[in-house]
């Protein structure tokens, strides 16, 4: 696997994660998702974050199983490990928003 491909994989994880974490930072109390007296924004963005990191990790594991040469599966397994660590951290820090 080339370094450019690894960069594409990492950016495919990093961009949505950064955007979804940034969306949860409450800088101004404006209109909320869901209307009424409750806000579904953190709930929805947290679940989207879990889904994105979970799907990305599963795709990285599938890619590791599909590569034929010797070095690529190790690199893709490292990418899958990065995804699993990210998913674990998301579940740890945003577990209160998932209820």
PEVENZI-V964766 format. One line per field, one symbol per residue. phi: phi as a letter, one per 40 degrees, with the letter a starting at -180 (. if undefined). psi: psi as a letter, one per 30 degrees, with the letter a starting at -180 (. if undefined). burial: # if it has 16 or more other C-alpha atoms within 10 Angstrom, else .. A space follows every 10 residues. Layout:
phi = ???
psi = ???
burial = ???
This chain:
phi = .ccccccccc cccccccccc cccccccacb cbchggcbbc dccccccccc cccccccccc cccccccccc cccccccccc cccccccccc cccbccccc
psi = kleeeeeeee ffeeeeeeee eeffjjfkja klkfabgljf eeeeeeeeee eeeeeeeeee eeeeffkele eeeeeeeeee eeeeeeeeee eefgefff.
burial = ........#. ..#...#..# .......... .......... #######.## .###.##.## #.##...... .##.###.## .###.##..# #..#.....
